[in-house]
């Protein structure tokens, strides 16, 4: 595995491929308050690219945005709802088409409540992730090696997880339902951004 750290954008000559795994790190979980600090990407080749944004960044990033806007490239996430909203808020791009391994797991692994990335990697791939850096300071101007390794691990296994989950989705006849959920995710992210983060607008309340 090689981890490439870039400042404010991807290199202009980086080949993209047909699918990319994406994750984000922010200063916290409040989309209004907590800025986007890092975007992690992997093209399923065992390598990770980390794009770091400083506190004074204008989030211009034309090469990264070109990737995110490309409709011929599928974007793989785990808990896409948050990452889509963060990317929209700071980069001004709503990523499509989308695949979310957390939603796929919840649709077919109904025998368990273990749907975290750590649990999926353990259960489906036999890979044990180290999550100690999950709550570290992602706004630091210099990321340490543990932070970079942690950030990379959040995208390195998404392609393999998709392969495993697709088999179960097909087996259980829920692939079309999964696709419908994935297509709705950009709207769900926009609802979070404009003030409906916890309210279920589909619920029947008196």
GUBA-247349 format. One line per 8 residues: number of its first residue (from 1); their letters; for each residue x, y, z of C-alpha. Coordinates in steps of 0.25 Angstrom, whole numbers, always signed. Example, Ala and Ser with C-alpha at 12.3 -4.5 7.8 and 13.67 -1.06 7.14 Angstrom:
1 = AS = +49 -18 +31  +55 -4 +29
END
This chain:
1 = XXXXXXXX = +0 +0 +0  +5 +14 -3  -2 +26 +2  -1 +39 -6  -3 +52 +2  -7 +64 -7  -10 +79 -3  -23 +85 -7
9 = XXXXXXXX = -25 +76 -20  -22 +64 -28  -10 +64 -38  -15 +67 -52  -10 +55 -58  -15 +45 -48  -23 +34 -56  -37 +32 -50
17 = XXXXXXXX = -43 +18 -55  -58 +14 -54  -60 +14 -39  -54 +21 -27  -55 +19 -12  -57 +32 -5  -57 +37 +10  -56 +50 +17
25 = XXXXXXXX = -50 +55 +30  -56 +67 +37  -54 +75 +50  -66 +69 +55  -80 +64 +51  -87 +77 +50  -88 +80 +35  -90 +95 +38
33 = XXXXXXXX = -80 +97 +48  -69 +87 +45  -60 +89 +33  -56 +78 +23  -41 +75 +25  -38 +63 +17  -44 +55 +5  -38 +41 +3
41 = XXXXXXXX = -39 +33 -10  -35 +19 -15  -37 +14 -29  -37 -1 -24  -22 -3 -27  -18 -4 -12  -13 +11 -12  -19 +23 -5
49 = XXXXXXXX = -19 +38 -9  -22 +48 +2  -25 +62 -1  -23 +71 +10  -30 +85 +12  -24 +95 +21  -33 +105 +30  -31 +116 +19
57 = XXXXXXXX = -34 +107 +7  -44 +112 -3  -47 +98 -7  -45 +101 -22  -39 +87 -25  -42 +86 -40  -36 +72 -42  -43 +66 -30
65 = XXXXXXXX = -56 +73 -35  -55 +67 -49  -54 +54 -43  -66 +56 -33  -75 +61 -45  -71 +50 -55  -84 +42 -57  -76 +31 -63
73 = XXXXXXXX = -69 +28 -50  -77 +21 -38  -74 +27 -25  -73 +17 -13  -75 +21 +1  -78 +16 +15  -89 +24 +21  -90 +33 +8
81 = XXXXXXXX = -100 +42 +14  -90 +50 +23  -79 +50 +12  -88 +54 +1  -93 +66 +10  -79 +70 +14  -74 +70 +0  -86 +78 -5
89 = XXXXXXXX = -85 +88 +6  -70 +91 +4  -67 +87 -11  -80 +90 -17  -82 +77 -24  -92 +66 -21  -86 +53 -25  -93 +43 -34
97 = XXXXXXXX = -95 +32 -36  -93 +26 -22  -92 +13 -15  -92 +12 +0  -87 -1 +7  -94 +3 +20  -108 +3 +13  -105 -10 +5
105 = XXXXXXXX = -101 -16 +18  -114 -12 +25  -122 -17 +14  -116 -31 +14  -109 -34 +27  -122 -33 +35  -117 -44 +44  -108 -34 +51
113 = XXXXXXXX = -107 -20 +56  -92 -19 +52  -92 -10 +40  -79 -1 +43  -68 -1 +33  -59 -8 +44  -70 -19 +46  -72 -21 +31
121 = XXXXXXXX = -57 -22 +28  -56 -32 +40  -68 -40 +36  -67 -40 +21  -52 -39 +18  -45 -44 +31  -38 -30 +32  -37 -24 +46
129 = XXXXXXXX = -37 -8 +45  -30 +0 +55  -40 +12 +58  -31 +19 +69  -30 +31 +61  -45 +33 +58  -46 +45 +68  -32 +51 +65
137 = XXXXXXXX = -30 +66 +61  -32 +65 +45  -30 +80 +45  -15 +79 +48  -6 +85 +38  +3 +73 +39  -4 +59 +39  +4 +48 +46
145 = XXXXXXXX = +7 +34 +40  -4 +28 +49  -15 +38 +44  -11 +36 +29  -11 +21 +31  -25 +22 +38  -30 +31 +27  -26 +22 +16
153 = XXXXXXXX = -32 +9 +22  -46 +16 +21  -45 +15 +6  -36 +3 +3  -46 -8 +5  -59 -2 -1  -57 -8 -14  -55 -22 -8
161 = XXXXXXXX = -67 -20 +1  -76 -16 -11  -73 -29 -18  -77 -37 -6  -89 -29 -3  -94 -29 -17  -94 -44 -17  -103 -44 -5
169 = XXXXXXXX = -112 -33 -11  -114 -41 -23  -116 -54 -15  -127 -48 -7  -134 -40 -18  -131 -27 -12  -122 -21 -23  -132 -12 -29
177 = XXXXXXXX = -137 -7 -15  -122 -4 -12  -120 +4 -25  -133 +12 -22  -127 +16 -8  -114 +20 -14  -121 +29 -24  -128 +36 -12
185 = XXXXXXXX = -116 +38 -4  -112 +52 -11  -126 +57 -7  -125 +52 +7  -111 +59 +8  -118 +72 +3  -129 +70 +14  -118 +70 +25
193 = XXXXXXXX = -111 +82 +19  -124 +91 +19  -130 +87 +33  -136 +73 +33  -124 +65 +39  -133 +57 +49  -147 +59 +45  -153 +47 +37
201 = XXXXXX = -161 +54 +26  -168 +41 +22  -173 +38 +36  -188 +40 +40  -188 +49 +52  -200 +55 +58
END
